[in-house]
Amino acid sequence: MKKIYSASNLMEAQIVLDLLEHAYIPAKIFNQHAQGVAGEIPFTHAYPEIWIIREDDFERAKRIIDTYENTPVATGNVQCPSCGEDNPANFQLCWKCGGGLEMVEQRNLNQS
């Protein structure tokens, strides 16, 4: 086993673990429950860590994590074509009516 990533919180660790598992890279989260003792140990020792099982997967896993870290976060709003409600740009469905927003996002990208 080899450590590949230290996450700032458990949610981020789970996202990275899911990305690796979707790529068929077996991995585990360590320090899942260590944040509760952060005052008793150095806080950097309480960060959740991702460890890969097979060292042969290290380079491929590193590329997946680099892509995750360097993917820009969608900001702004899109307007629902069904009801006209503003939604965050990263939503796939309108929060008000449930209408699909993927086509709106594609049109906005094509117009840019």
Disulfide bonds with the S-S distance in Angstrom:
none
